[in-house]
Amino acid sequence: VVMNSLTTNLHLLLSAFYRPAGARDKILMEAHAFPSDEYAVQSCVRARGLDPDVAIVRVQGDGAALVKAVEDLGDQCAVVLVGAVQYYSGEWFDGQKLAAAAHNTGALLGLDCAHAAGNVPLKLHDDGVDFACWCSYKYLNSGPGALAGAFVHERHDTRTLEGALRGWWGHERATRFEMKQDPVFRQGAAGLQLSNPPTLAMVALREAYRVHDAATMPALREKSLLLTSYLELLVALEPRLGSVGVVTPRDPARRGAQLSLRFDAAALDGVLEALKGRHVFVDARRPDVIRVAPAPLYNSFADVLAFVRCLADALDAPAPA
């Protein structure tokens, strides 16, 4: 369902699905999750009278480490919440394995698909993901502030979930405008809607989605694999980039349209300034990483080549005085 912003949807989903009981009160996350996820989870835990330092378990490492941590936590785990594609490393986690591990312990799996929606092929229902949310302004051809989305697996009847935050737009359509005091909520994520979405924003998003849908996800994924591998190859072949490391998994099946490149932390500011002078604006993650995302919908192989040349020139440029 298209609705709200990503963090609003995350709050709504956690209010519905995080129900600590006894020893089962832990939320497991990847370490260094996107800050808005961390803030939302901390807020949710505190709202239930729990200590975030105790109730939140943060896991270092890759997807395999996450699965093992879920298994080790066992019946203390209430919810597993991770990014489908980790925003910093660019790793695409295996949702099916995470869902199986969570369900085997009696926990639920939620995914933040902000860096995955429109980037990698998602099968939320088939993989057994319990709930998910995403934004539209990264790979879905929209701009900052665009409406976000939410998903709830059909096995969960959101009409009966205790503690879920509610609004009148989650009411059944047929009787919504009868203005009765006793609500009849819709099933699924639609029942968690709060209020009617802004019309102009919906129209703009529809047109953005049409462009994305016309390209088709299989074609975008195919081009994405080629573009990102081409970027990886050029970085490896450019002698001036010999000191640059790659944080993102080297297996194309474990990543989307992203390479996170690691630099000498002392050199990062100079590289950023030199790139800016060449009219190249990148996403820096301090202290030493630049995220590079060749989006297949509108980036070309020529763009990738031009970027790598600029990056090599920037690293070769004299440090600012």
N, C-alpha and C positions, 0 to 999 in steps of 0.2 A: 504494500500500500504506500503510495506517495503521500507524505505528510511531514510537517514540522521540520526541525533541524535534526542533525544526527544526535547531538547530545541530549536533546529533548526526548527523542525516541529511545535512547539508551536508558534514561531515567524511567520512562514508562515501562520498558521491558524489564528492567531490574525490579521495579516496584511489583511487577506481576510474578516474576519467576525466582527472585531471591527470597526464600522463605526459610531462614535458619531455624533449626530445631535441635535442641540438645547439643551434642558434640558436632553435628553436621551444620557448621556455621561458616565454613571457609569459602572464599572466592579465590580461585587460582587464576593468575594473570601471567603474561610474559613480562619479564623485567624490561624496563624502559618502554612501556606501552605509550601510545600517544597520550599526551598530558590530559586532554579532555576526558579520555576514558578513565585515567587514574583519578581525576577529580570527581567524576560521577560515581565511581565505585566507592571512594572514601566517603562521599556524601551519603550514599545509600547505606553503608555499614553503620555510620554514625546515627542515621535516622532510626536504626533498629536498636540503638543503645549499646552497640558493640565498639570495640577498639580496633581501628584500621590496622594498627601494628600487629595485632593478633589474628584478626579475621581475614586479612589479605595475604595470600601466599604468592610471592613473585618469583618466577623461575627464569634463571639464566640459561641460555643455550638455544638449540634449534628445535625443530618439531619433535624429534625423537626424545629430547630431554623433557619436553612438555608432556608427552604421553607417559613417560616413566614417572614424572612428578605426580600426575593424576592418579596413576596406579598406586604409588607410594602413599599418597594422602588418604586414599581409600574412603571409608565412610565418614570422614570429617569434611569431605568436599561437597558443597551444595551447588556451586555453579563454577564452570570453567568459562572464562571470558577472555578471548584473545583476538588479535587482528587477523583476518583471513590472510592478508599479506602484511607482514610486519613492516611498519612504515620506515623504520630506520635501516634495517638490514635488507629489506626487499624480499625476504624469504616468503614463499607461498606455502602455508601450512596445509597439511593433509586433513581436511575437515572430516572425512569419513573415519580416519583412525582416531582423531580426537573425540568424535562423537561416540565411537565404540568404547573408548577408554572411560569416558565420563559416565556413560550409561551402565557400564559394568560395575561402577562403584555406587550407582544410584544418584549420580549428579546430572545436571543439565549442561548443555553446551550452547553458549552464545558467541556469535562472531561479529566483530566490527569489520564491515566490508568496505570501509572508506577507500582503501587503497587497492581493493580487489574488484569492485563493481565496475564493469566496463573494461577491466584490465585483463582478467583471466576468466575462463569459463567456470561459472559457479553452478553447483547442483545442491542447493541448500536442502531441499526436500529429500532427494535421493540419498544424500550423505547422512541424513538423520540429524541435521542441525536443529536445535530446539527453537532458537530465536536469533535474529540478526538485524542489524541496522546498517545504513550506509548514507553517504552524501552523494551529490550529483555533480560536484564541480571539479572533480579530478579527471577521471577518464570517461565521464558520461556527457562531455561536450557542453557543460553548463558553466556558470560563473559563480563567484563567491556569493553566498547567501541563497543559492538555489535550494529548492525544497529537497528534502531527504526522503528516505524510504525505510520501511520496517517489514519484517517477515516473522511469522509464527508458524511452526509446523502444525499440520492439520490434526495431529493427535492431541493437541492441547486445546481444551475448550476454554477460551479466554472469558467466556460469559460467567464462569463460576469461580474464577481465580480471586481469592481473598487478598485484599491489600492493593489491588491494581488501582492506579489513578485513573479517573474517568472524566469524560466531557460529553457534551450533548451530541457531538458529531459521531460518536461511537454508537449511537442509538440506531435501531432498525430504521431503514429509510422510509418504509411505508407509513410509519406512525411517528416519525421524528417531529413533525410540526404540529402534532396534537398537544404538545406541551404538557404531557402528563407527568406527575411527580414520581411515579414508579417506572424506572427505566427498563427497557428491553434491549439489551446490547447485542451487537452483531458478533458473529463468530470470528475468530482469528485476529490478525493485526488490525483489521478494520474496526473492531470493537474497542480498540485503545486510542482511537482518534479523539482529539480534544475539541477542536472547533473547525469551522469551514476554512479551507485553504484560500490564500489570496488568488483571485482570478488571473490577474496579469502574470503573476509568477508561474501559475499552472500552464498558461498558454505558451509562455516562453520555454518552459521545460518540455512541453509536448513537442515543440519544433526542434529543440536540441536532441531529444530522444529519436525523432524521426530520422535525423541525419545519421545517428549512431546505428539505428536499426537497419537503415538502408545499406550500410556498409557490411553488416552481419558480423556476429561475434566470431564465427569460425575464420572468416577472412581476416579480421582484425588480429586474432590470436596468431594466425600464420605469419602475418607481416611483423607482428610484435617479436616473435621468436627470431626472425631474420634480422630485424633492426637491432635488437639488444645483443645478439651474437656478433653482429658487425661492429657495434660499439666496443664490445669486449675485445675483439680481434685487433681493432685499430689501436686501442690503448696498449695492448700487449706488444704491438709491432713498433710503436713510436718510441725511439730511444730516449727522448727527453722525458718520457713518463715512466721510466724504469723504477723510480722510487714510489710510484703510486700503487697502492694495494686495492684489492677488490673485496669488499665486505660481503656482498651478495653471493648466494650459492652459485657455483659454476655450472651446475646441472640446469639446463634451460627449463626442464619440467618442474623445477622447484622455485621458479621466480616468474615475475611478470615483466612489464616494460620498465625495468629499473635496474641500474647498477649504482650501488653506493661505493664511492671511491674514497679511499683513505689517504691523507696527505700527512706530511710532517706538520704537526700542530703549529709550529713556529712560522711555517711558510703560508698557512692558510689565508691570513689577511691579505698578504701580498698577491696571492693568486686571485682572490676575489676582486681586489681593486683592479688588477690587470684585466680580468675578464670584463668588469664593468666598463673599463675604457674601450673595450672592443664591442660594446653594446650586447654583452652576453650576461644575463642575470640568472644566477643559479640558486639552488636551495642548499644553504650551508647548515650543517648540524654540528655545532661545536662539541668537542674542540677541534676535530680533524677530518670531518666527513662532508663531502658534497654528494647530494643525490642527483643522479642524471636519469631522466625519464623520457626516452624517445617514444612519444605517444603515437601509435600507428595510424590514428584517424587523421592526423594532420602533419606529422613529421615524415621526412623523406630520408633516403640514404645519403643524399647530398647534405642534408642538415646535420646528420651524424658526423660526416667527414669534416664539415666546416667547424663543428664544435670541437672535435678532437684536435684539429690544427690550432684553433684559438686557445685551447687548454694547454697545449704544449708550448705555445708562444708565451702564455701567461706564466707558466712555471719557469720559463727561461728568462723572463723579464727581470731586470734588476729590482731588488727589494726597495720599497719606498723609503725615502730618507726620514 
